[in-house]
Amino acid sequence: MSNLEQFKRYLAANNIVLEEGSSEDTDFLSMDNKMPSGPTVTVVIMFDRDDDQVAIFSVNYVSVDDPLKRKACLEKVNELNTHYSHNKFILNHQDDKSSPLNGVNSLQLM
């Protein structure tokens, strides 16, 4: 049984509903979660079709409009990226901080 199927069984057993989608070489599950501080965070769990990688992305949990704060945020992103080897933080062109977490080599979910 694939990692995706195992994970979907886990979700069903725990009454957790996520949206499903796919692209050319990836299947994914996603959900939006409204945070008490305001933003709506999107979590995307991607499963490659070779069943040897799972990637988890959390996006839209920070928005930076002020140029001075953006500079400080970029400095913090660079600092975080030098201290964490498996977690990389990015600030995309829309100024949303993202945090992809990658697992490789047939990550067993159950």
C-alpha positions as CSV (number, residue, x, y, z in Angstrom):
1,M,0.0,0.0,0.0
2,S,1.4,3.4,-1.0
3,N,2.2,6.1,1.5
4,L,-0.7,8.2,0.2
5,E,-3.2,5.4,0.7
6,Q,-1.9,4.7,4.2
7,F,-2.2,8.4,5.1
8,K,-5.7,8.6,3.6
9,R,-6.8,5.6,5.7
10,Y,-5.3,7.3,8.8
11,L,-7.3,10.5,8.0
12,A,-10.5,8.6,7.5
13,A,-10.1,6.6,10.7
14,N,-9.7,9.9,12.6
15,N,-12.5,11.8,10.7
16,I,-10.1,14.3,9.2
17,V,-11.1,15.7,5.9
18,L,-8.5,17.2,3.5
19,E,-9.0,18.3,-0.1
20,E,-7.4,16.0,-2.7
21,G,-5.6,17.0,-5.9
22,S,-3.0,15.9,-8.3
23,S,-0.5,17.1,-10.9
24,E,1.5,15.3,-13.5
25,D,3.8,13.4,-11.1
26,T,2.4,14.3,-7.6
27,D,-0.7,13.6,-5.6
28,F,-1.5,16.0,-2.8
29,L,-3.8,16.7,0.1
30,S,-4.4,20.2,1.5
31,M,-6.3,22.1,4.1
32,D,-6.8,25.7,5.2
33,N,-6.6,26.6,8.8
34,K,-7.7,30.0,10.2
35,M,-5.2,31.0,12.9
36,P,-6.3,33.0,16.0
37,S,-3.8,35.7,15.1
38,G,-5.5,36.3,11.7
39,P,-4.0,34.6,8.7
40,T,-5.4,31.5,7.1
41,V,-2.5,29.0,6.8
42,T,-2.6,26.5,4.0
43,V,-1.0,23.1,4.7
44,V,-0.2,20.9,1.6
45,I,1.1,17.3,1.9
46,M,2.6,16.1,-1.4
47,F,3.2,12.4,-2.3
48,D,5.3,11.7,-5.5
49,R,4.1,8.9,-7.7
50,D,7.3,6.9,-7.2
51,D,6.3,6.7,-3.5
52,D,9.7,7.6,-2.3
53,Q,9.2,11.2,-1.2
54,V,6.7,13.1,0.9
55,A,6.8,16.9,1.2
56,I,4.8,19.0,3.6
57,F,4.4,22.7,3.0
58,S,2.9,25.3,5.2
59,V,2.2,28.6,3.5
60,N,0.7,32.0,4.1
61,Y,1.3,32.3,7.8
62,V,3.2,35.5,7.5
63,S,2.7,38.5,5.2
64,V,5.2,41.4,5.1
65,D,4.1,44.6,3.5
66,D,6.5,47.1,5.2
67,P,9.9,47.3,3.3
68,L,11.9,47.7,6.6
69,K,10.1,44.7,8.2
70,R,10.6,42.7,4.9
71,K,14.4,43.3,5.2
72,A,14.3,42.1,8.9
73,C,12.2,39.1,7.9
74,L,14.6,38.2,5.1
75,E,17.5,38.4,7.6
76,K,15.6,36.1,10.0
77,V,14.8,33.7,7.2
78,N,18.5,33.5,6.3
79,E,19.4,32.9,9.9
80,L,16.8,30.1,10.3
81,N,18.0,28.4,7.1
82,T,21.6,28.3,8.4
83,H,20.5,26.6,11.6
84,Y,18.0,24.0,10.3
85,S,19.2,21.4,7.8
86,H,15.8,19.8,7.0
87,N,13.6,22.8,7.3
88,K,14.0,25.6,4.8
89,F,12.1,28.9,5.1
90,I,11.4,31.1,2.1
91,L,9.8,34.4,1.4
92,N,8.2,34.2,-2.0
93,H,7.4,37.0,-4.5
94,Q,4.2,37.7,-2.7
95,D,6.0,38.2,0.6
96,D,4.5,35.1,2.2
97,K,6.8,33.1,4.4
98,S,6.7,29.4,3.7
99,S,8.2,26.4,5.4
100,P,8.6,23.2,3.4
101,L,9.5,20.0,5.3
102,N,10.9,17.2,3.2
103,G,11.1,13.5,3.9
104,V,12.7,11.1,1.6
105,N,13.4,7.4,1.1
106,S,9.9,5.9,1.5
107,L,8.9,7.7,4.6
108,Q,6.6,5.3,6.5
109,L,3.6,7.2,7.7
110,M,2.1,4.4,9.8
